[in-house]
Amino acid sequence: MSGLFSALGSLWTWLSIIFDPLCGPAGLFTVFGQNTVLACGDAGWGDELAGGLKVTIAVAVLTLPLGLIIGFFVALAQQSEEKSLRLAAGVFTTIFRGLPELLTLFIIYYGLQILLQSLLAKFGYDGPIEINAFAAGMVALAIVFSAYCSEVLLSAFKAIPKGQYEAGDALGFHRVRTMRLIILPQLVRISLPNLGNLWMNLLKDTSYVSIIGLADIIRQTGIAVRSTKLPFTFYSIACLFYLTLAVISSIGLFYLDRWAKRAEVRR
């Protein structure tokens, strides 16, 4: 089994190199950046910037589903009949919508280390504990994203008529089945535009992970600037990276929104 995973890992590495849009055989930096500071390999900073772009995309893509799941359950708790659940959900959204994202990141990154050290100390372990920066950044951004996401989903829930729930009961559906077949499709259609805005904010918020040492676009750009003394060149490239991600996301959200509203279009 380990041999299979090793082979799959090697295949993934090979494919990522071949189809790398920046430093692959037909990549932009490979074709147009030779003999410049953007050259790939030891001659330039192209591969470092390409790696930073991959980290940024990975953080955003992996944060999104985690934030959506947490936000969905927080939105359910906000409309629960149980007062303690509503209170807990309200406190959660108030705190993490009120705190700056950077402060939340510091609390998660350093707070988890202190918490784990305290817990392990009770079992006799006094060694240093270091939290993975990628995991800490993903969790922190997911928590902030979920706080805003829950408000979007809560508004979408309120926009769905109560008759939709009653229709599920009339058909003999279990509550979970009613949610999956009747409520969720409408929830996605109603909340998608605002969730798209949150995704665009998430792409920008990934820049905070550079503060805790993660080699994203901003951190790699900063290193290149300090080494080459070419701030305008590299920060302009960082701007192009983020703008490209935003344009691609906008196109994807447009088609996703059209797909979600396909039933209305047919009418």
Disulfide bonds with the S-S distance in Angstrom:
Cys23-Cys40 2.07
